[in-house]
Amino acid sequence: MIKNEFSKNTLSLISGSIVSQAIPAALAPILTRIYTPEDYGLFAIYASLTALFTTIATAKYDAAILIPKSDKEAINIMMISVIMTFIISLFSFIIILIFNQDIVDFVKKPEISNWLYLIPFSVLISGIYQILVMWSTRKKRFKRLSLNMVIHSSVNSSTNLALGLGGFGVVGLVYASLLGQVVILWHLLKKTIMNDKKLFKYAQKTTIKRLMRRYKKMPLIALPNVIIDNFRMTGLNLLVVYFFTTTILGSLSLSFRVIRVPMSIIGDAITRVFMQKLAVTKKEEYYKLLMKYTILTTLFGLPIYIFFYIYSAELFVFVFGENWKLAGEIGSISSIWSIFSISTITIANFLTLIHRQEIVLIFSILYSLVLGVIFFFFNTGEFLTTFSNMVFSMIFLNILFVLYGLLVARNLSKT
C-alpha cells in the first residue's frame, strides 16, 4: 500500500500515461504503413498551428487556477479562462480567414486550405479542456485525468486506423484528432459539472474583473512566454518545410512523438502532481522539492534515452518500416535533448507559480533566437547536421535554465 500522497497521485497519472501511450504504440506499425511521411508532415503543420493558438487560448489565466486557497476565487479564474478561450478562438478564425492562402503558398500544399478552417474549432475545444484539467488538478482528481488520457488515446488511435484504411490520407489524421478532443472534453466537462455545479453561482462579474487585475502577470508576462515557446516549435516545423521538405517534417514529427513518450509519461505526470504540491508548499521547502523532482526524472529518463540513442535508427526501421529510417536517425539525436528537457518543464512551472515569469520569458526568447540563428546562418544544407547543431545548442540552454531555477529555489528556501 502506497501511503505517500505524492507517490499515489504520480502513480495514478503515470499508469494512465502508460496505457494511453501503449495504444497508439501498438497501432503505430500499422499506421505508419498506411500514412506516409508526407501525410504526417502535413498533419504536423495543422497540429503546430492549432497548438500555437491553443497555448494562448486562456491568456495563461488557467495557470492561476491552482493559486487561490478558496474555490470561490478559483472558479472565477476558471470563468476568466473560458472567456479568453472564446475570444482567442474567434481571433484564430479571423487569422486563418485572412492568411489562408499565404499559409498554403508557404508550404506549397493547396490541399490543406479547407481543413485549416477546422483550427478555430480545435482551439476552442482544447482550450476549455485544458482549463478543466487545471481545475481537476486543483481538486486532486488524478484518476479522472488518467482515465481521460486513455479515452483520448483509444478514440484517436482507432479513428486514425479506420479512416486510414478508408483512404482518407492526411484528412483522416485531422478528423481523428478532432474527434478525440471532443470526446474527452465532453467526458471531463460532464464530470466537473456533476461535482462542482454549486460553485458556479460564485462566478460574478465584479470578482472576475478584480481577479483579472490581480493575476495580470499571467497575460502580460507568462503569455508572451508561451507564444514565443510555441512559436519556436511551430517555427521549427515551418523552417523544416521551407529549407527542406514536407517528407522530412513528417519524419521529424514521428520521431518527436516516439522519443517524447517517456518524457510525456515521466515528465507530465510527475509535473502535474508537483504543481499541485508546490502550490501548498512553504517556500522553505522549495529547493528540496525541486531537487527531488530533478533527480527523480533524470534517474527515470536516463537509461531510456541512452537506449534510444544507441538503437533508435534500427528500431524505427524494424517497427515502422524502411520509409522511416530518417525518423530513427533524428530520434537518436533527439534522445540526447530529451534527457535535459524533462526538468525544464517543472522549473518553468515553478518560476511561474512564484511570479518570476519574466525569467522564463527571457530563456524562451533565447531558445527561439538560437533556432533562427542555426537554420538561417549555420544551415549546412544537410538536415541531420543542421538539426544536431540545433540540439546541442538547446541542451546548453536547458542546463543553464535548470541550474538557474534551482538557484532561485535555494535562495527562497533560505529567506
Backbone torsions as a table, in degrees:
resi	resn	phi	psi	omega
1	MET	NA	129.8	-179.3
2	ILE	-89.4	118.7	-175.9
3	LYS	-91.4	-30.4	-175.9
4	ASN	-74.1	124.5	-176.4
5	GLU	-63.6	-40.3	178.7
6	PHE	-57.6	-45.8	-179.1
7	SER	-65.8	-40.3	179.3
8	LYS	-60.6	-50.2	-177.2
9	ASN	-65.5	-41.1	178.7
10	THR	-63.6	-44.8	179.7
11	LEU	-61.8	-38.3	179.2
12	SER	-61.7	-46.5	-179.8
13	LEU	-71.0	-38.7	179.6
14	ILE	-64.3	-40.6	179.4
15	SER	-63.3	-41.0	176.7
16	GLY	-64.5	-39.8	179.2
17	SER	-64.5	-42.7	-178.5
18	ILE	-62.3	-46.5	-180.0
19	VAL	-65.1	-44.1	-177.9
20	SER	-66.2	-30.9	177.2
21	GLN	-81.0	-28.1	-178.0
22	ALA	-68.8	-33.0	-178.0
23	ILE	-64.1	-55.7	177.3
24	PRO	-65.6	-29.2	178.4
25	ALA	-64.1	-38.5	179.6
26	ALA	-67.3	-34.0	-178.4
27	LEU	-89.6	-14.5	-175.5
28	ALA	-54.4	-43.9	179.1
29	PRO	-60.2	-26.9	177.5
30	ILE	-81.7	-46.8	-176.3
31	LEU	-63.0	-37.3	-178.8
32	THR	-74.9	-8.3	173.4
33	ARG	-100.4	-10.0	174.5
34	ILE	-94.7	-48.0	179.5
35	TYR	-95.8	143.0	-178.6
36	THR	-90.6	164.8	173.2
37	PRO	-55.7	-34.5	178.6
38	GLU	-67.3	-38.2	175.8
39	ASP	-58.3	-47.3	179.8
40	TYR	-66.3	-32.5	177.7
41	GLY	-66.2	-44.1	178.1
42	LEU	-65.2	-41.1	178.3
43	PHE	-65.3	-33.2	178.5
44	ALA	-62.5	-34.7	177.3
45	ILE	-66.0	-46.5	177.6
46	TYR	-59.7	-47.8	-177.8
47	ALA	-65.1	-36.5	-179.9
48	SER	-66.4	-45.0	179.6
49	LEU	-65.5	-39.4	177.2
50	THR	-62.8	-45.6	-179.2
51	ALA	-63.5	-36.1	-179.1
52	LEU	-60.4	-43.3	178.9
53	PHE	-77.9	-36.2	-177.6
54	THR	-62.6	-40.1	-176.7
55	THR	-69.5	-18.4	176.4
56	ILE	-103.7	0.0	-172.1
57	ALA	-56.2	-41.1	-176.3
58	THR	-93.6	2.8	-173.6
59	ALA	56.8	23.2	179.0
60	LYS	66.8	12.5	174.6
61	TYR	-67.6	-24.1	-179.8
62	ASP	-61.2	-29.5	178.7
63	ALA	-65.5	-23.3	-179.4
64	ALA	-82.4	-7.4	179.5
65	ILE	-60.1	-30.7	-178.1
66	LEU	-77.9	-17.6	-168.0
67	ILE	-78.3	-50.3	-175.3
68	PRO	-62.7	146.8	175.2
69	LYS	-75.2	-29.6	-177.2
70	SER	-92.1	133.0	174.8
71	ASP	-66.4	-26.0	180.0
72	LYS	-66.0	-38.1	176.0
73	GLU	-73.8	-40.7	-177.5
74	ALA	-62.3	-35.5	-179.6
75	ILE	-68.2	-30.7	176.1
76	ASN	-70.6	-37.8	175.7
77	ILE	-65.9	-35.3	176.0
78	MET	-61.1	-42.2	179.6
79	MET	-68.4	-36.5	175.1
80	ILE	-58.6	-44.5	-178.6
81	SER	-62.7	-39.9	179.6
82	VAL	-65.5	-44.3	179.2
83	ILE	-59.5	-45.9	179.7
84	MET	-62.2	-36.7	179.8
85	THR	-63.0	-42.3	177.3
86	PHE	-63.8	-40.4	-179.7
87	ILE	-64.6	-46.6	-178.5
88	ILE	-68.1	-34.2	177.2
89	SER	-62.5	-43.2	176.9
90	LEU	-64.1	-41.7	178.4
91	PHE	-61.3	-41.2	179.4
92	SER	-63.8	-35.4	177.6
93	PHE	-64.0	-43.2	179.5
94	ILE	-63.0	-42.7	179.3
95	ILE	-61.8	-46.5	179.4
96	ILE	-63.0	-40.1	-179.7
97	LEU	-61.5	-42.8	-176.3
98	ILE	-76.7	-42.3	-170.5
99	PHE	-107.0	15.2	-178.7
100	ASN	-53.6	-51.6	-176.7
101	GLN	-67.2	-34.0	179.0
102	ASP	-65.4	-39.5	177.8
103	ILE	-65.1	-44.1	179.1
104	VAL	-60.3	-44.8	-179.6
105	ASP	-65.2	-36.1	-178.0
106	PHE	-65.0	-46.2	-177.2
107	VAL	-89.0	-7.9	177.0
108	LYS	58.8	39.0	179.4
109	LYS	-134.4	89.7	-177.1
110	PRO	-58.1	-25.5	-175.3
111	GLU	-67.5	-14.6	-178.7
112	ILE	-83.7	-10.3	-171.8
113	SER	-55.1	-50.6	-174.4
114	ASN	-67.9	-42.8	-175.5
115	TRP	-82.9	0.7	169.6
116	LEU	-65.5	-26.8	-179.3
117	TYR	-72.8	-8.6	175.2
118	LEU	-81.0	-14.6	-176.6
119	ILE	-58.3	-47.3	-179.8
120	PRO	-58.3	-38.5	178.5
121	PHE	-64.8	-42.9	178.5
122	SER	-64.4	-37.4	178.1
123	VAL	-62.7	-44.4	179.6
124	LEU	-61.2	-48.1	-178.9
125	ILE	-63.6	-48.1	-177.0
126	SER	-65.7	-38.5	-179.9
127	GLY	-63.3	-47.6	179.9
128	ILE	-66.0	-37.6	178.3
129	TYR	-62.7	-42.3	179.5
130	GLN	-62.6	-36.6	177.0
131	ILE	-62.2	-45.0	-179.8
132	LEU	-66.5	-32.6	176.5
133	VAL	-64.8	-43.5	178.9
134	MET	-65.4	-38.3	177.1
135	TRP	-64.6	-43.7	178.7
136	SER	-64.7	-34.3	176.0
137	THR	-64.7	-43.0	177.6
138	ARG	-59.2	-40.5	-177.4
139	LYS	-86.4	3.7	177.8
140	LYS	60.9	37.7	179.1
141	ARG	-95.0	62.7	-172.7
142	PHE	-74.9	-30.1	176.4
143	LYS	-64.9	-36.8	177.8
144	ARG	-65.2	-43.1	178.8
145	LEU	-65.5	-37.6	178.1
146	SER	-62.9	-44.6	178.1
147	LEU	-62.7	-39.7	179.9
148	ASN	-62.2	-37.5	177.2
149	MET	-61.0	-41.3	-178.9
150	VAL	-68.3	-42.1	178.6
151	ILE	-60.7	-47.1	-178.8
152	HIS	-60.6	-45.6	-179.5
153	SER	-63.3	-41.2	-178.9
154	SER	-64.4	-48.0	-178.8
155	VAL	-65.2	-47.0	-176.9
156	ASN	-63.4	-45.6	-177.0
157	SER	-68.8	-44.1	-179.1
158	SER	-66.4	-37.1	178.1
159	THR	-69.4	-39.4	175.0
160	ASN	-56.0	-44.9	-178.3
161	LEU	-65.9	-47.9	-177.4
162	ALA	-62.6	-46.4	-178.6
163	LEU	-72.2	-31.6	176.3
164	GLY	-65.5	-45.0	177.1
165	LEU	-65.3	-26.3	177.9
166	GLY	-80.6	-1.1	175.7
167	GLY	80.8	23.5	-178.1
168	PHE	-76.8	-18.7	-179.6
169	GLY	66.1	-142.4	-175.4
170	VAL	-62.4	-29.0	178.4
171	VAL	-62.3	-31.9	177.0
172	GLY	-63.1	-37.7	177.7
173	LEU	-65.7	-38.4	179.8
174	VAL	-67.8	-48.6	-178.6
175	TYR	-64.5	-38.7	179.2
176	ALA	-63.8	-40.6	178.1
177	SER	-61.3	-45.1	-179.9
178	LEU	-64.3	-44.4	-178.6
179	LEU	-62.7	-41.9	178.1
180	GLY	-60.8	-40.3	179.4
181	GLN	-65.5	-42.9	-179.0
182	VAL	-63.0	-44.5	-176.3
183	VAL	-64.0	-47.0	-177.3
184	ILE	-72.4	-30.0	175.8
185	LEU	-64.7	-46.2	-179.6
186	TRP	-60.9	-43.1	-178.9
187	HIS	-63.5	-47.7	-176.6
188	LEU	-72.5	-37.3	178.9
189	LEU	-64.1	-44.3	179.5
190	LYS	-60.9	-44.1	-179.7
191	LYS	-67.5	-39.5	-179.0
192	THR	-66.1	-44.9	178.0
193	ILE	-61.4	-40.4	179.9
194	MET	-60.7	-39.9	-176.4
195	ASN	-85.7	-33.5	-166.1
196	ASP	-126.1	16.9	-175.0
197	LYS	-61.5	-26.5	179.7
198	LYS	-66.7	-26.8	-177.8
199	LEU	-74.3	-23.0	-175.5
200	PHE	-64.9	-21.0	179.1
201	LYS	-68.3	-16.3	-180.0
202	TYR	-86.3	-4.9	176.8
203	ALA	-74.3	112.8	-176.5
204	GLN	-131.2	149.2	-176.2
205	LYS	-58.8	-45.0	-178.2
206	THR	-65.4	-39.9	178.8
207	THR	-67.1	-40.4	178.6
208	ILE	-59.7	-45.2	179.3
209	LYS	-63.1	-41.5	-178.8
210	ARG	-64.6	-43.0	-178.5
211	LEU	-73.8	-28.5	174.7
212	MET	-62.2	-38.9	178.2
213	ARG	-71.9	-40.5	-177.8
214	ARG	-63.2	-40.4	-177.0
215	TYR	-104.3	34.5	-177.3
216	LYS	-65.5	-18.9	177.2
217	LYS	-64.0	-25.3	-179.0
218	MET	-61.2	-56.9	178.1
219	PRO	-74.6	-28.6	-175.1
220	LEU	-77.2	-34.5	-176.5
221	ILE	-120.3	-48.9	-178.1
222	ALA	-66.5	-36.3	-178.5
223	LEU	-65.1	-49.5	175.2
224	PRO	-55.9	-34.0	179.1
225	ASN	-62.3	-48.2	-178.1
226	VAL	-71.5	-29.7	176.0
227	ILE	-62.5	-48.4	-179.9
228	ILE	-65.3	-42.2	-178.0
229	ASP	-61.1	-46.3	-178.1
230	ASN	-80.1	-28.0	173.7
231	PHE	-63.5	-31.0	177.2
232	ARG	-62.8	-45.7	-179.9
233	MET	-70.4	-42.1	175.9
234	THR	-63.4	-41.9	179.2
235	GLY	-62.3	-38.5	177.4
236	LEU	-59.3	-46.3	179.6
237	ASN	-61.9	-44.1	-178.6
238	LEU	-69.1	-35.7	178.0
239	LEU	-66.8	-37.2	177.5
240	VAL	-63.6	-42.3	177.9
241	VAL	-65.6	-41.0	-175.8
242	TYR	-69.2	-45.3	-176.0
243	PHE	-90.5	-22.5	-177.2
244	PHE	-126.8	-117.8	-177.5
245	THR	-143.3	164.4	175.8
246	THR	-65.1	-33.3	179.1
247	THR	-64.1	-41.7	176.8
248	ILE	-64.6	-38.6	176.8
249	LEU	-61.4	-39.0	177.3
250	GLY	-61.2	-42.1	177.2
251	SER	-64.9	-41.8	177.5
252	LEU	-62.2	-41.6	-178.6
253	SER	-62.9	-48.2	179.9
254	LEU	-65.3	-39.6	179.6
255	SER	-60.2	-46.9	178.7
256	PHE	-61.0	-41.7	-178.5
257	ARG	-61.3	-43.0	-177.3
258	VAL	-75.3	-48.4	-175.5
259	ILE	-65.9	-29.1	-177.3
260	ARG	-88.4	1.0	177.4
261	VAL	-58.7	-51.0	178.1
262	PRO	-60.4	-39.5	179.6
263	MET	-64.1	-36.7	178.6
264	SER	-67.8	-45.0	-179.0
265	ILE	-65.9	-48.6	-176.2
266	ILE	-77.8	-55.2	-173.5
267	GLY	-66.6	-51.9	-175.7
268	ASP	-64.2	-43.4	-177.7
269	ALA	-64.7	-51.7	-177.4
270	ILE	-67.2	-37.8	-179.2
271	THR	-63.2	-41.7	-178.6
272	ARG	-63.2	-43.0	177.0
273	VAL	-68.2	-39.7	179.6
274	PHE	-59.2	-43.0	-179.3
275	MET	-60.7	-43.9	179.0
276	GLN	-65.5	-39.4	179.5
277	LYS	-66.4	-42.9	-178.1
278	LEU	-64.0	-35.8	-177.9
279	ALA	-62.6	-22.4	-178.6
280	VAL	-115.3	13.3	-178.7
281	THR	-98.0	140.4	176.5
282	LYS	-69.5	149.2	-175.1
283	LYS	-63.5	-22.7	178.1
284	GLU	-64.4	-20.0	-177.5
285	GLU	-102.7	1.2	-176.5
286	TYR	-57.5	-51.2	-175.2
287	TYR	-62.0	-43.9	180.0
288	LYS	-60.8	-42.5	-179.0
289	LEU	-68.1	-43.9	179.7
290	LEU	-64.5	-43.9	179.8
291	MET	-63.0	-40.8	178.6
292	LYS	-60.5	-44.4	-179.9
293	TYR	-64.8	-44.8	-177.7
294	THR	-59.7	-45.5	179.4
295	ILE	-66.6	-43.2	-177.5
296	LEU	-61.0	-49.0	-178.2
297	THR	-67.7	-36.1	179.0
298	THR	-65.7	-43.5	180.0
299	LEU	-63.6	-37.1	178.1
300	PHE	-71.3	-42.5	-171.9
301	GLY	-81.0	-31.8	-171.7
302	LEU	-57.8	-52.9	-178.5
303	PRO	-64.3	-33.3	179.9
304	ILE	-65.0	-46.4	-176.0
305	TYR	-77.4	-23.9	171.1
306	ILE	-64.8	-40.6	176.9
307	PHE	-61.0	-47.0	179.3
308	PHE	-61.5	-39.8	-178.5
309	TYR	-60.7	-39.0	-176.4
310	ILE	-81.3	-43.1	-167.9
311	TYR	-112.5	2.9	-173.1
312	SER	-56.7	-47.0	-176.1
313	ALA	-59.4	-49.0	179.9
314	GLU	-67.1	-37.2	-177.6
315	LEU	-64.5	-43.0	-178.7
316	PHE	-64.6	-41.9	179.6
317	VAL	-64.7	-43.0	-178.7
318	PHE	-65.5	-43.7	-174.6
319	VAL	-82.5	-45.1	-170.2
320	PHE	-102.9	-16.4	179.6
321	GLY	111.5	164.8	-175.2
322	GLU	-62.0	-27.6	-179.1
323	ASN	-64.0	-15.5	-173.1
324	TRP	-110.2	24.4	178.5
325	LYS	-61.9	-42.5	179.3
326	LEU	-61.2	-38.8	178.5
327	ALA	-59.6	-38.0	178.2
328	GLY	-67.3	-39.0	178.1
329	GLU	-66.7	-39.0	175.6
330	ILE	-64.4	-39.9	-179.6
331	GLY	-60.9	-37.5	178.8
332	SER	-62.0	-43.2	178.4
333	ILE	-69.7	-42.7	-177.6
334	SER	-63.5	-30.0	-176.9
335	SER	-60.6	-34.5	178.9
336	ILE	-65.8	-43.2	179.1
337	TRP	-61.7	-42.9	-175.5
338	SER	-62.0	-34.8	179.2
339	ILE	-57.2	-39.2	-175.4
340	PHE	-91.0	-7.4	-175.6
341	SER	-91.2	-24.2	-173.8
342	ILE	-58.3	-48.4	-174.9
343	SER	-70.6	-23.1	-178.2
344	THR	-65.6	-26.6	-179.6
345	ILE	-62.6	-49.0	-178.1
346	THR	-72.7	-35.6	176.7
347	ILE	-59.2	-42.0	179.2
348	ALA	-64.1	-42.5	178.7
349	ASN	-66.3	-38.3	177.0
350	PHE	-60.7	-49.3	-179.0
351	LEU	-64.4	-32.5	177.1
352	THR	-67.7	-44.6	-177.6
353	LEU	-68.3	-23.6	177.2
354	ILE	-98.9	14.1	175.9
355	HIS	63.3	41.9	174.0
356	ARG	-117.5	41.3	-176.4
357	GLN	-61.3	-25.8	-177.6
358	GLU	-62.7	-29.8	178.5
359	ILE	-70.5	-41.6	177.1
360	VAL	-61.6	-39.7	179.6
361	LEU	-62.2	-44.2	-179.7
362	ILE	-60.3	-45.6	-179.9
363	PHE	-67.5	-35.5	177.7
364	SER	-63.0	-40.2	177.2
365	ILE	-62.7	-42.7	178.9
366	LEU	-62.4	-43.1	178.1
367	TYR	-57.5	-46.4	-177.3
368	SER	-66.4	-40.1	178.9
369	LEU	-63.1	-42.2	178.6
370	VAL	-61.5	-43.5	179.1
371	LEU	-57.7	-49.1	-179.8
372	GLY	-63.3	-42.9	-179.3
373	VAL	-61.6	-44.3	-178.5
374	ILE	-61.8	-47.6	-175.0
375	PHE	-75.0	-34.1	-176.5
376	PHE	-89.5	-30.0	-173.6
377	PHE	-116.6	-20.0	-180.0
378	PHE	-124.0	29.2	178.9
379	ASN	-80.3	115.1	-176.6
380	THR	-82.2	-9.8	-175.1
381	GLY	88.5	-10.1	176.7
382	GLU	-113.4	121.4	-167.9
383	PHE	-60.9	-48.5	-174.6
384	LEU	-62.5	-36.7	178.2
385	THR	-68.0	-44.9	178.3
386	THR	-62.6	-42.7	179.9
387	PHE	-64.4	-40.1	178.4
388	SER	-62.0	-43.0	177.6
389	ASN	-58.9	-41.0	179.4
390	MET	-66.2	-44.9	-177.2
391	VAL	-60.3	-47.6	-177.2
392	PHE	-69.1	-28.9	174.7
393	SER	-68.4	-40.6	179.4
394	MET	-67.1	-37.4	179.0
395	ILE	-61.0	-43.2	178.8
396	PHE	-58.6	-44.0	179.1
397	LEU	-68.6	-37.0	176.9
398	ASN	-58.4	-45.1	-179.4
399	ILE	-62.9	-44.4	178.5
400	LEU	-60.7	-41.4	-177.5
401	PHE	-65.1	-45.6	-179.7
402	VAL	-64.0	-44.1	179.5
403	LEU	-62.6	-39.4	178.8
404	TYR	-65.2	-44.6	179.6
405	GLY	-59.9	-42.2	178.1
406	LEU	-65.5	-37.0	177.8
407	LEU	-64.2	-42.8	177.9
408	VAL	-61.9	-44.5	179.9
409	ALA	-62.3	-41.2	-179.7
410	ARG	-65.1	-41.8	179.2
411	ASN	-64.3	-39.3	178.5
412	LEU	-67.3	-36.3	-179.1
413	SER	-66.7	-22.6	-178.4
414	LYS	-87.5	-17.3	-175.9
415	THR	-87.3	NA	NA
